[in-house]
Amino acid sequence: APSQVDRRVMKISIITAVFNAAETIEDTLLSVATQTYPEIEHIVIDGFSTDSTTAIIKRHQSKLAHVVSEPDRGVYDAMNKGLALASGDVVGFLNADDVYIDTEVLAKVAVAMADPLVDACYADLIYVDRERTELVVRYWTSREYVPGLFKRGWMPAHPTFFVRKAVYQRFGGFDLRYRLQADFDLALRLLHVHGIRVRYVPEVWVRMRMGGMSNNSIRNMVRGNIEAYSSCRNNGLNVPPWFILTKVLSRVPQFIKAQLMRLD
């Protein structure tokens, strides 16, 4: 079958940006290392951590294609450094407090990307309690992309968003003007502005711990939503000022679904 041929030859680059994540980085490294898909390039970009993160990374270095440890200008700067190093056909990002839901995720990515007409794919994600990772707090169910979704604050869950390297080479990576929402801006540019062809896979691919950069405080949530509004305006998407409220409210069903699943 064509998908089997593509699975043998397609290389997937995974980029992990990390800074002072000694408590969680090993879970992330093992999550990539235990994937059944054979052609994986794992790149770790460390922002010159001051805890034991670098020592943990060093223990796993034999499984890593590139390790960079140096000061940077934030997580999206680190991700851009990873993009510059990536040699895979397809590139994904797995942050230092995220893990794949099982060992077959990258094999599923390869199947989705075996179609040469698909430029990117994405799936669903669950947020879990930082300490009790079996406890689902928020269920990010995505949907097939249609024009107009970004006006409602929608975006694909970034750790599930896999894009061909050629797309990044053509359209660029993360815009560092956005400290908290450069992933929203990137998805908006690729899907809305440039019209890349995407495929949605209705499965959970990633388990993300709560407490990440954009949701670890009310201040960051507000600032992030202002950045998303700014990105829309800068990319020619005419959204009203209440877009910020719409974006916040769009997340409420994700928490409700998690609660209902827990009751089941």
Order of alpha helices (4+ residues) and beta strands (2+ residues): alpha-beta-alpha-beta-alpha-beta-alpha-beta-beta-alpha-beta-beta-beta-alpha-alpha-beta-alpha-alpha-alpha
